[in-house]
Amino acid sequence: MFGFRFIKVPPTQHLIHYSRGKIRRSGRGLAFWYFAPFATLVSVPTGSTEIPFIFEETTGDFQTVTLQGTVTYQVADPARLALLLDFTLAPDGVSYRTEDPDQLPQRVTNAVQVLAKVELQSRPLKDALRAADAIATSVRVALGASPEIAALGVEIIGLSVLALKPTPETARAIEAETREALLKKADEATYARRNSAVEQERSIRENELKTDQVVQERQQALKAQEMQSKIGLEESKRQLVSLAAENSRQQSEAKAYAVRSLFEALAGADPKVLQAVASSGMAPEQMIAQAFQELSQRADKIGQLNITPDLLQDLIAKKK
């Protein structure tokens, strides 16, 4: 009515009211009447805004990766941003007159991409894939110190990297390389286990050989001792036999000497006397046998000899 209009903005909107080229009002959550023909309203959103991003970049070893994440920012200086971009409201007081407000998220995303590119190009692919959180932290710090972000009057609240992926071909190659490395490590572990078993077996075998050698040495020592004992025993036997032979020889010599002496003593004696001496101590039957022997020697001089049965029977009975 008569060109007057009413406007009310929420606390997340910073409203600047220009009238005849001068700022009449400026603040958040304002509500007022204004004269539309002479008024210009600039509304800058000051609430936090989260922008998803996804773009492809190249790592330090010239491998293409896809970086996906979100950046959250908030307009900290609406007046400075209003001087760079046109946030003027249309006559309806709701929509914007230009498309400049849509450029702010793109400018923030461009800044993120530039700083992320620097981080990725300073790392090889494998390091980059393992350092997603470190890259996010570095880009976040770099955004806070970026002159472009400061010129826009924007404050970066947070930045997170949700995914950092290589191309499918590179991913398969990395998977194959990693799989081969894991298989190699498994083989090395198997070989190490086998080598350990062989080494242990060798140690056990060496211990067994040492034990066998010690046992053989002890057995040889025992055999040597036994042989020395046998040699000593045989030497003792030899000495005993030698001594026995010597004793036997001496006894034979003594007996021979006695017999020789006896023969020498009896050499001049009468044979009849010697026969009588020899007959002394004989048994009666022996004496009868000797008498028969003498009779047989003189059989030519004996005409007739009578031997009674009693005598023969008596001799047979004594023999039995």
C-alpha angles and dihedrals in degrees: 000000000000088000096300118131137178125227132184125181130189123248090261090065124077108209124199117192115204120189122179089346096307131104109250099172135008129176149086125291094009124169122188148130118259137180105248100205092061101029132094118190122202116190118189118185110230100180121108115276126200117206122190116215137186127177142149123246139167125249126221092271092051097258120144117236134177116230118200127179148109134264123202121202140167132203105248098174110035094175092057092046090049089057092054101039130032110245094164115146122235119245089269089066092228112071128050122256095223138023094248094107088063090058095065097074090046092051091051091047090050090053090050091050093050094050093042089052090056091051094047094047090054092059134059118239098262093047091047093051090053095044104057093126092046090050091050091051093048093049090047092054092044091051090053090056096039114122091210093056091045091050090055090054090237127143119207109226100180147341129198133180109219098180139006110186135169123221115286092253092050091045091054090048091050091046090051092047092047091046091050090048091051091047089048091051089048090051091047089050090049092048091046090051091048092046089050090050091048091047091050090047089050091050090049091048092048090050090049091049091048089048091049090048092051090047091049091048090051091046090050090049090050091047090049090050090047091049091049088050091050091047090051090047092048090047089052090048091048090051090046092050090046091049091046091049090049090049091047090049091050090047091050091048090049092049091046090049091050092048091045091049090048092050091047090051093048096042094096098038125111112262091227090055090050090049091051091049090049091049092055111105094019122138117253093251091052090052090050089050090052090049090053089051092054091047090053090053089056098039092125091062096047116085101188133359124193119198116186122224090236091065094050093045090050091051092048093049092052091049090054 
